[in-house]
Amino acid sequence: MKKLDRLILRSFLGPLVLTFTLSVLVLLMQFVWKYVDDLVGKGLEFSVIAELLMYASATFVPMALPIAVLFASIMTMGNFGEKYELVAMKAGGVSVRRAMMPMALVALLLTGLAFYFSNNVMPSAMLKYRMTLYDITRKKPAVNITPGEYYDELEGYVIRVGSKGKDGRVLEDVIIYDHSHGSGEVGVTVAQSGTMESTPDNRFLQFTLHDGYTYTEKMAGESAVRRPFTAIGFKEQTINFDISSFAFNRSGEDIFKGSYQMMNLAQLDTAIRRLDSSQVRRNAQCRGEILSAMHAWCQWADSAVSPAGVAVLGALLDSLPGERRSRVQDYARNAAVAASRDIKMYGDMQQSDQEYVNRHRIEWHRKFTLSIACLLLFLVGAPFGSIVRKGGLGLPLVASVGFFVLYYVIGMISEKAVRESALGPEGMWISSLVMLPIGIMLTLQATTDSSFFDASSWKKFFHRLRPAKRGR
């Protein structure tokens, strides 16, 4: 039996590793496609991009593991069935359930590893990923002055060059518009040629211009009266532009450290308790403010609720002079509108607070659901592969995509319902509860050699019905 277990494990671990790697790569390519505009044209070092991709890949592990387990289990059992190895195992007294046992132990081990990864490694990887991505998106594009175009990425300046040398340093026909002094002074520098290079510390972009003029025009306050502009010729002039903001700067971890995606279970529990107590205090404060604002109306509410009280108030209002009655009515109308507006505002605030708390609860349950998914999808994939008896990449790939899409879509719908408080936090388990009976049914079908999924048995069944129809 040990040799058979080793054979099954070798047949299972190969597709598992391959599928896991491909799943991470596909998710990573989707990430790169989404943020390609933020990565290209900024002069980033390869080490920075590699670091971002490494952290991003780590965040995809909890999603890629269930896909890998599902595909590998379908492919392994399908290959055994297609090559009649599963029949040979049954002939030797090895049941389908016993053949699935080594793979089930691996799936169970991966479930524990996935939970450990989600709870301990994932928060740190997510923090590094978000921080690095934030620094990259905040970084300005690298200085790239194109001949014949106006470049305005340098704050307070607009630069136009007629042509550039092959080395990118020599410039011809240079025009620099200086708006760095605001509306009080406008300057234009024109030069026939020049050179462009960065200082050794990459803090300044240095232009060395030759044979040109600098024109300066000053404005007299905000009036339309202008002073005569000045023109200064030069043989050589050096202008430094501050490009320190174009450098890649690392931000502190405190920016994202409090996010629910960067917390483990203990931290999420603490955050949820704190948010619940804060929400209770805020709700009490909102109710107090509303009651305080309507205190004047609450004083006569006891008499107003009865028909006699309404009649008294109506008679009192009718007895007032026309102008005063209009003022009272306007005051009552404005007070009611203000109270309605405050109630709506407080309702929106309460909904926003509840949604934020729900996100914490969703993240708490997600650490379990994505881990259990490895075992549930194995419970679906292995018996399905033994039933259909098709190996290779065709049917296993289609079937695994179909099962995972079903699991993922149900999970997304239930997560949205939990986030909007239409369901409780337990709604995160709906996708797991849907896959569990499917897995149990498939396992029973596979272990009892049921012909429910056998196409030939269905053909025979319908073939037997044809003579009965003719006889009628």
Buried (B, 14 or more C-beta within 10 A) or exposed (E): EEEBBEBBBEBBBEBBEBBBEBBBEEBBEEBBEEBEEBBEEBBBEEEBBEBBBBBBBBBBBBBBBBBBBBBBBBBBBBBBBBEEBBEEBBEEEBEBEBBBBBBBEBBEEBBEBBBEBBBEBBBBBBBBBBBBBEBBEEBBEEBEBEEEEEBEBBEEBBBBBEEBEEEEEEBBBBBBBBBBEEEEBBBBBBBEBBBBEBEEEEBBBBBBBBBBEBBBBBBEEEEEEEEEEEEEEBEEBEBEBEBEEBEBEEEEEEEBEEBBBBBBBEBBEEBBEEBBEEBEEBBEEBEEEBEEBBEEEEEEEEEBEEEEBEEBEEEEEEEEEEEEBEEEEEEEEEBEEEBEEBBEEBEEBBEEBBEBBBBBBBBBBBBBBBBBBBBBBBBBBBBBBBBBBBBEEEBBBEBBEEBBEBBBEBBEBBBEBBBEEEBEBEBBBBBBEBBBEBBEBBBEBBBEEBBEBBEEEEEEEEEEEEEEEEEE
